[in-house]
């Protein structure tokens, strides 16, 4: 079950990447942040029955930490410059949490961290300038 969810998350990340490259949305970082949150929530939804059976009440924080971390960049995009920092913090938290949970459910959250890293890189990369 966990492997299937992880493969699905990887496929979703690749699909988002292709869509952003092909469609070229006006604000690709916004699309990537919302996609990372959506993928994280879908992973949590798929893993909830398994995690509750395995861990009981601890499932609330085992699954809640990545969701809260993925929610931070979406909320921070209202404040411009803070969004890039929130992308990095969220990616580090999700990667750290994924590694802490080891080869269990943690690996399924790592693909969403890739999207947040891509969003952070896009925040600090030079924007195509207008000629003056």
BELVENSUL-V161102 format. One line per field, one symbol per residue. phi: phi as a letter, one per 40 degrees, with the letter a starting at -180 (. if undefined). A space follows every 10 residues. Layout:
BEGIN
phi: ???
END
This chain:
BEGIN
phi: .ccccccccc ccccccdccc cccfccbccc cccccccccc cccccccddc ccccbgcccc ccccdccccc cdccccccbf ccccccdccc cccccccccc cgcccccccc dccccccccc cccccccccc cb
END
